[in-house]
């Protein structure tokens, strides 16, 4: 049986560039556009603590300079340093000039972010189907995702029969939103509820406070 032939021009990964080296031979570059102290860093650390270093740190060589300079993976490298790793896996791009190294730094960062609503649905389904999940989310974050999935906008249907002069009246509002608009509103509601002292605000009350703050600013 003849195996499938591949056009090697489509595959630029070179296994010969992948190897393990001393972590002290690696240093960060001075042009990385990523912030250093972020929530993302905490998740990277948690991932490496639980699963080890799975992705190589991409580096380059510089003529006349010992060791390697990071192109992609500074957060992974910092976590490994913090966890006292002696060795790390690297992918050595070779002796690149500054322009190419900076270009690759940007290209490596072109990652497609999660759709927050689809992510919330997936995590909610997993939480109901599996036990002892190992995910980079706190219990509070998982609960917020469940709220995002279970939020019922039908509670906001417009009711023209309401007497606007009555106290303690109940009104509903119906909105048709695009997914990204829905996501922004739900994230804002979750943020207000998180900052509330009693932490028992309803979604409706949180939305009211958001609108009140907006009006107060105008």
C-alpha positions as CSV (number, residue, x, y, z in Angstrom):
1,X,0.0,0.0,0.0
2,X,1.4,3.3,-1.0
3,X,1.3,5.9,1.7
4,X,0.0,9.4,1.1
5,X,2.5,11.9,-0.2
6,X,2.7,15.3,1.2
7,X,3.8,18.6,-0.3
8,X,6.7,19.4,2.1
9,X,6.4,23.1,1.2
10,X,3.2,23.0,3.2
11,X,5.0,21.8,6.3
12,X,7.7,24.1,7.7
13,X,8.1,22.4,11.1
14,X,11.6,20.9,11.4
15,X,12.0,18.2,14.1
16,X,15.7,18.8,14.1
17,X,15.1,22.2,15.6
18,X,13.3,20.8,18.6
19,X,15.3,19.8,21.6
20,X,15.8,20.2,25.4
21,X,18.2,22.7,26.9
22,X,19.1,24.4,30.2
23,X,16.5,27.1,31.1
24,X,19.3,29.5,32.1
25,X,20.5,29.6,28.5
26,X,17.3,31.3,27.5
27,X,16.5,35.0,27.9
28,X,13.5,37.2,27.0
29,X,13.6,39.7,24.2
30,X,13.0,43.4,24.8
31,X,10.2,43.9,22.2
32,X,7.5,41.5,23.3
33,X,4.2,43.5,23.1
34,X,2.4,41.3,25.6
35,X,1.8,42.6,29.2
36,X,3.7,40.6,31.8
37,X,1.4,40.6,34.8
38,X,-2.0,39.3,33.5
39,X,-4.7,36.8,34.3
40,X,-3.5,34.9,31.3
41,X,-0.2,34.3,33.1
42,X,-1.9,32.7,36.1
43,X,-3.7,30.3,33.7
44,X,-0.4,29.5,32.0
45,X,1.1,28.7,35.4
46,X,-1.8,26.6,36.4
47,X,-1.6,24.6,33.1
48,X,2.1,23.9,33.5
49,X,1.7,23.0,37.1
50,X,-1.0,20.5,36.2
51,X,0.2,19.2,32.9
52,X,3.9,20.1,32.6
53,X,5.4,22.1,29.7
54,X,3.6,20.8,26.6
55,X,4.5,23.5,24.1
56,X,8.1,24.4,23.2
57,X,9.5,27.9,23.7
58,X,10.4,29.3,20.3
59,X,13.8,30.9,20.3
60,X,16.5,32.3,18.0
61,X,20.3,32.5,18.1
62,X,22.3,35.7,17.9
63,X,25.8,35.7,16.5
64,X,28.4,36.2,19.2
65,X,25.9,35.9,22.0
66,X,25.6,32.8,24.1
67,X,22.3,31.1,24.6
68,X,18.9,31.8,23.0
69,X,16.5,34.7,22.8
70,X,12.8,34.1,23.1
71,X,10.6,34.7,20.0
72,X,7.4,33.2,21.4
73,X,6.7,31.6,24.8
74,X,8.0,34.2,27.3
75,X,5.1,33.5,29.8
76,X,5.8,29.7,29.6
77,X,9.5,30.4,30.2
78,X,8.8,32.7,33.2
79,X,6.5,30.1,34.7
80,X,9.1,27.4,34.3
81,X,11.7,29.7,36.0
82,X,9.2,30.4,38.8
83,X,8.7,26.6,39.2
84,X,12.4,26.0,39.3
85,X,12.6,24.0,36.1
86,X,16.2,23.2,35.1
87,X,15.4,22.2,31.6
88,X,12.8,23.2,29.0
89,X,11.9,22.2,25.5
90,X,12.7,24.7,22.8
91,X,12.2,25.1,19.0
92,X,15.3,26.9,17.7
93,X,14.5,29.1,14.6
94,X,18.2,29.6,14.1
95,X,20.3,32.7,13.6
96,X,17.6,35.2,12.5
97,X,18.0,38.9,12.1
98,X,16.0,41.4,14.2
99,X,13.4,42.1,11.5
100,X,12.5,38.4,11.0
101,X,12.5,37.7,14.7
102,X,10.1,40.5,15.4
103,X,7.9,39.4,12.5
104,X,7.7,35.9,13.9
105,X,6.9,37.2,17.4
106,X,3.8,38.9,15.9
107,X,2.8,36.0,13.7
108,X,3.0,33.5,16.5
109,X,0.5,35.6,18.5
110,X,-2.2,35.5,15.8
111,X,-4.3,33.1,17.8
112,X,-8.1,32.9,17.4
113,X,-9.8,33.7,20.7
114,X,-12.7,31.6,22.0
115,X,-16.2,32.6,21.3
116,X,-17.2,33.3,25.0
117,X,-20.8,32.1,24.5
118,X,-19.7,28.8,22.9
119,X,-17.0,28.4,25.5
120,X,-19.6,28.9,28.3
121,X,-21.9,26.3,26.7
122,X,-19.1,23.8,26.4
123,X,-17.9,24.3,30.0
124,X,-21.5,24.1,31.3
125,X,-22.1,20.8,29.4
126,X,-18.8,19.4,30.7
127,X,-19.6,20.4,34.3
128,X,-22.9,18.5,34.1
129,X,-21.4,15.4,32.4
130,X,-18.0,14.9,34.1
131,X,-16.6,14.8,37.6
132,X,-13.3,16.3,38.8
133,X,-12.8,18.5,35.8
134,X,-9.4,20.0,35.4
135,X,-10.0,23.3,33.7
136,X,-8.3,26.7,34.0
137,X,-11.4,28.3,35.6
138,X,-12.4,29.0,39.2
139,X,-15.7,27.8,40.5
140,X,-16.9,31.4,40.4
141,X,-16.0,31.6,36.7
142,X,-17.8,28.3,35.9
143,X,-20.9,29.6,37.7
144,X,-20.7,32.9,35.6
145,X,-20.6,30.7,32.5
146,X,-23.7,28.8,33.6
147,X,-25.5,32.1,34.1
148,X,-24.5,33.2,30.7
149,X,-25.9,30.0,29.2
150,X,-29.0,30.0,31.3
151,X,-29.9,33.7,31.1
152,X,-33.4,34.1,29.8
153,X,-34.0,37.3,27.8
154,X,-37.7,36.4,27.6
155,X,-38.0,38.0,31.0
156,X,-37.5,41.3,29.3
157,X,-40.5,41.2,26.9
158,X,-42.2,44.5,26.3
159,X,-45.6,44.7,28.0
160,X,-47.8,47.6,26.7
161,X,-50.5,46.9,29.2
162,X,-48.5,48.1,32.2
163,X,-49.7,51.2,34.0
164,X,-46.6,53.3,34.3
165,X,-48.1,55.2,37.2
166,X,-48.2,52.3,39.6
167,X,-45.6,51.6,42.3
168,X,-43.8,48.3,42.3
169,X,-44.9,47.6,38.8
170,X,-43.4,44.9,36.7
171,X,-42.2,45.7,33.2
172,X,-40.5,43.5,30.7
173,X,-38.2,44.3,27.8
174,X,-37.6,42.3,24.7
175,X,-34.3,42.7,22.9
176,X,-32.9,41.0,19.9
177,X,-29.1,41.0,20.1
178,X,-26.2,39.7,18.1
179,X,-24.0,37.2,19.9
180,X,-21.2,39.7,20.6
181,X,-23.7,42.2,21.9
182,X,-25.2,39.6,24.2
183,X,-21.8,38.6,25.4
184,X,-20.8,42.2,26.3
185,X,-24.0,42.8,28.3
186,X,-23.7,39.5,30.2
187,X,-20.0,40.2,31.0
188,X,-21.0,43.6,32.4
189,X,-23.8,42.1,34.4
190,X,-21.5,39.5,35.9
191,X,-18.9,42.2,36.7
192,X,-21.5,44.3,38.6
193,X,-22.7,41.2,40.5
194,X,-19.2,40.3,41.4
195,X,-18.5,43.7,42.8
196,X,-21.7,43.9,44.9
197,X,-21.2,43.7,48.6
198,X,-23.9,41.2,49.2
199,X,-23.2,39.3,46.0
200,X,-26.8,38.4,45.7
201,X,-27.9,40.8,42.9
202,X,-30.3,39.5,40.3
203,X,-29.5,40.0,36.7
204,X,-32.3,42.5,36.4
205,X,-30.9,44.6,39.3
206,X,-27.4,44.5,38.0
207,X,-28.6,45.7,34.6
208,X,-30.5,48.5,36.3
209,X,-27.4,49.6,38.2
210,X,-25.4,49.6,34.9
211,X,-27.9,51.9,33.3
212,X,-28.1,54.1,36.3
213,X,-24.3,54.6,36.3
214,X,-24.4,55.4,32.6
215,X,-27.1,58.1,33.1
216,X,-25.4,59.5,36.1
217,X,-22.3,60.1,34.0
218,X,-24.3,62.1,31.6
